[in-house]
Amino acid sequence: MSPRPRGATEPAGERELLSAGDVARTIARMAHQVIEKTALGAGSAAPPVLLGIPTRGTPLAVRLAERIAEFSGVRPPTGALDVTLYRDDLRRRPTRALEETQLPPSGIDDRIVILVDDVLFSGRTIRAALDALRDHGRPKAVQLAVLVDRGHRELPIRADYVGKNVPTSRAEEVAVLLSEVDGTDAVLLRMEPPQ
Amino acid sequence: MKHLLATDGLDPAFATAVLDTADELKHTLLGREVRKLPTLRGRTVVTLFYENSTRTRVSFEIAGKWMSADVINVSASSSSVNKGESLRDTALTLAAAGADCVIVRHPASGAAQRLSGWLADAGTVVINAGDGTHEHPTQALLDAATLRERLGSLAGRRIGIVGDVLHSRVARSNIHLLAALGAEVVLVAPPTLLPAGVESLPVTISHELDAELPALDAVMMLRVQAERMTGGFFPSAREYSIGYGLSEARLKLLPEHAVVLHPGPMLRGMEIASAVADSPASAITEQVRNGVHVRMAVLYHLLAGEGDAA
């Protein structure tokens, strides 16, 4: 988790949007928003279930839950929901490997489910996640938390909790790096996707 | 066009990908309300069976249906095959009618390979569900999935394949797949039930079951295929059973962690004692359960991605 000095080690065509410290602060802010919006700790209602969308949504959901536990004293159950089998672009790309799906033992029926992902782009992943959820149970409500919203929606989907809004062009790529997966924390904007 | 015709020459990376997918599928389907995935919606899968089968046909059908493919079953006895239509014409008819995938079982070795040639222009995927005494790749994959589940990794494990190797496509597919995944294979059979050219296979050969059992991590019992036997391969069923059947006494010779597999259908009392088949060491019902997930994974890898992916 070594913080990258701004502008110092960046390769050409790459810009740092969030440093490691920014990522931590952003997740903390989102945790406060979740506590407020779901009225966590106020009543006897069950805490929301945080389901990360692999790859990077999964550790993000865990981090968010840890922050929420720290601030409210209640740790929401977490899990992972792989949506590969529900994607609408399977036939346009080479076969993808599946990732882990792991629902908390408490299940999702009649709970508030918060889907957690790193980047919100076209909205198609979230559409697939909503379909996948329907096969696993019937939540009371479904909300969406994303670290970065980069725009360019292709479906009527919006996030309930957004870490950072980033206006982008379609040629750019937003890369979220998390220490659990990438060994370091950062959000980068790449001018051209590497080919 | 991708097909699954044999495990001989199969890319180990592909095999591992299929096994990993099967594992995730098993996991994701566990305890969920709706056991159906939309992945193969709009795809048509035909099972074309020229030989009898319960578990292979049923598990392919369930696998296809759980992935939302439309599955149609054609069996030789109730189709125009009965009127004398050739395999080629039957296959072309199925492709013309809109099959995206044909799953074929045929008594002739090499039938699936021929079929894939005839259907190349139509772009139909061919899966071999058993061709004569040649190969049965999905059975080997589900055996590998079951062994991985019980033993962890297959690398360096010693697996015995016991009995009628000569007539067994299951044995042939397992020999190649297990070797590719890094396991050591020992064939244990009477000399009359070993195929010609067995020396060229990546195996060691033994005729003494009792001597091999203590060192095995798993033992795969093969059915004695009376329907393919035209001569005297062993003096009597009883003598075969004494020499190569997995009795309760022999089960005790195996290490504690060892797994007993049988591709089914079992002849209880012949190659495997009833009590052994029902013992905790036996993974025979797990094999059937894993068969569905492995076949879902095979359909996923062959049908879900873009047409001509590498």
Interface residues (C-beta under 8 A of the other chain):
Chain A: D82 L85 Y86 L90 R91 R92 R93 P94 T95 R96 A97 L98 E99 E100 T101 Q102 D131 R134 D135 H136 G137
Chain B: A17 D20 T21 E24 L25 H27 T28 R32 E33 V34 K36 L37 P38 T39 M67 Y300 H301 A304 G305 E306 G307 A309 A310
